[in-house]
Amino acid sequence: MSASEDFIEVNVLPLPDGQSNAFCIELHVQDSELNPQPFVIILGFQMEDSQVPGLNLNEDAINQPEVAFKLAKDLLFCGSDEIPPLTDIPPDECLPGKTGYYYPIDTEMEFENQGQTEIKMQQWHVSIFQSPVEKPLDRQQLFKMIQNLFNKHL
């Protein structure tokens, strides 16, 4: 397959059980340099403090994916050379057939509350799950690839 046939397809994944403090983005990637067949990367974003009145990240991401993509870009340090310390997710806690990494991030966020804008520090847990590829990437290369995909396509 030629590089001209490479692609990325981006979808917001609905979460089960009515989780309101998290959302997921699924990337279907065809990169002929890494794998002859398309592979999947799933990004999970979970806000640790779910006590924000009226906030439902899962529902908001499904109904307004462009807002979810913008938030994801911020949490993935897009536009920056920064790479967070990525920690392995144990295989028994990973999605089936995938390798996983995670990192925590603290960031300031604006929230509307009764007509008032509040700025609060929020703790996030970002997870990255990747299906196997023929030419595996180390965690830093994978993170840079995700940043580049978001910068170029979203």
Phi and psi in degrees as a GROMACS rama.xvg file:
@    title "Ramachandran Plot"
@    xaxis  label "Phi"
@    yaxis  label "Psi"
@TYPE xy
-86.2541  159.284  SER-2
-61.3933  -25.638  ALA-3
-68.0734  -17.0638  SER-4
-95.5951  0.425819  GLU-5
-67.3369  150.028  ASP-6
-155.527  170.48  PHE-7
-138.148  134.74  ILE-8
-119.13  130.851  GLU-9
-118.247  130.456  VAL-10
-137.19  145.291  ASN-11
-87.6771  130.862  VAL-12
-98.3382  126.307  LEU-13
-69.1085  141.233  PRO-14
-94.4157  144.663  LEU-15
-74.806  168.997  PRO-16
65.1273  19.8298  ASP-17
61.6684  27.8966  GLY-18
-57.8942  130.693  GLN-19
-109.949  -10.3563  SER-20
-104.583  19.9047  ASN-21
-151.611  161.113  ALA-22
-151.612  159.202  PHE-23
-127.929  145.75  CYS-24
-123.948  131.175  ILE-25
-108.545  130.031  GLU-26
-111.766  122.719  LEU-27
-98.9648  117.878  HIS-28
-119.442  132.418  VAL-29
-114.709  108.697  GLN-30
-128.967  102.912  ASP-31
-63.9936  -18.4782  SER-32
-76.2019  -23.7355  GLU-33
-101.105  -34.8316  LEU-34
-158.457  140.226  ASN-35
-70.0127  -24.3223  PRO-36
-113.231  157.021  GLN-37
-59.0964  148.972  PRO-38
-130.86  169.398  PHE-39
-118.712  139.596  VAL-40
-125.367  128.193  ILE-41
-114.654  127.505  ILE-42
-109.432  125.101  LEU-43
-112.326  133.324  GLY-44
-124.726  117.187  PHE-45
-126.55  124.152  GLN-46
-83.5695  125.012  MET-47
-68.2295  -37.4111  GLU-48
-95.3823  100.369  ASP-49
-93.1435  18.6748  SER-50
-94.9229  34.4768  GLN-51
-93.7802  115.284  VAL-52
-58.3159  132  PRO-53
75.7919  2.888  GLY-54
-92.8628  125.416  LEU-55
-133.384  90.8901  ASN-56
-59.5702  -41.2529  LEU-57
-61.1939  -50.5507  ASN-58
-65.6255  -42.9228  GLU-59
-61.3127  -41.5366  ASP-60
-64.0743  -39.2951  ALA-61
-69.3143  -42.2715  ILE-62
-82.6711  -25.0879  ASN-63
-136.226  69.9574  GLN-64
-59.0105  -30.0361  PRO-65
-63.2247  -32.4649  GLU-66
-69.9605  -40.8128  VAL-67
-63.6082  -40.4173  ALA-68
-65.1922  -38.8863  PHE-69
-65.2936  -45.0284  LYS-70
-62.7296  -42.8234  LEU-71
-59.9341  -42.5089  ALA-72
-59.675  -41.2597  LYS-73
-64.3625  -43.5748  ASP-74
-73.7768  -17.4887  LEU-75
-97.9575  9.71944  LEU-76
57.2233  33.8397  PHE-77
-63.0139  141.771  CYS-78
86.0375  6.59036  GLY-79
-132.631  157.254  SER-80
-91.5547  2.29496  ASP-81
-69.7751  136.129  GLU-82
-122.722  121.564  ILE-83
-71.7737  163.105  PRO-84
-70.5477  108.531  PRO-85
-89.4597  126.982  LEU-86
-108.808  140.009  THR-87
-63.0543  140.736  ASP-88
-92.7725  125.696  ILE-89
-54.6581  142.116  PRO-90
-52.828  -35.0975  PRO-91
-74.3578  -9.488  ASP-92
-106.971  -2.25935  GLU-93
-81.6309  159.912  CYS-94
-63.5706  146.143  LEU-95
-54.7001  130.69  PRO-96
74.5935  13.3068  GLY-97
-123.422  156.785  LYS-98
-99.387  142.673  THR-99
-135.29  150.105  GLY-100
-136.674  158.738  TYR-101
-147.686  163.105  TYR-102
-152.71  149.251  TYR-103
-91.2682  152.996  PRO-104
-147.42  136.444  ILE-105
-106.799  131.811  ASP-106
-147.432  152.595  THR-107
-82.4793  137.687  GLU-108
-135.253  148.543  MET-109
-96.4879  135.604  GLU-110
-129.997  142.099  PHE-111
-90.6948  129.136  GLU-112
-141.72  108.62  ASN-113
53.2975  47.5828  GLN-114
78.9235  -2.12193  GLY-115
-107.234  141.057  GLN-116
-93.6573  124.481  THR-117
-113.203  141.44  GLU-118
-109.354  122.635  ILE-119
-130.688  147.562  LYS-120
-76.9381  133.757  MET-121
-125.827  140.405  GLN-122
-98.7968  133.354  GLN-123
-122.358  153.884  TRP-124
-122.542  115.487  HIS-125
-108.377  127.172  VAL-126
-116.02  143.84  SER-127
-127.911  123.223  ILE-128
-121.346  132.436  PHE-129
-128.385  135.684  GLN-130
-75.4746  159.248  SER-131
-61.2609  145.237  PRO-132
-129.806  157.095  VAL-133
-62.7935  -41.0046  GLU-134
-113.719  87.7652  LYS-135
-59.8776  148.45  PRO-136
-102.455  144.45  LEU-137
-75.9464  170.558  ASP-138
-59.4619  -38.3691  ARG-139
-68.6657  -41.4156  GLN-140
-63.4749  -41.1632  GLN-141
-61.7834  -45.2696  LEU-142
-62.6457  -44.1493  PHE-143
-63.0092  -38.4675  LYS-144
-62.5293  -43.2221  MET-145
-63.3252  -45.6825  ILE-146
-56.4776  -46.2202  GLN-147
-63.2619  -40.2503  ASN-148
-62.2388  -43.9861  LEU-149
-66.2078  -41.5238  PHE-150
-65.4396  -37.7129  ASN-151
-83.9957  -33.6529  LYS-152
-113.563  -11.2463  HIS-153
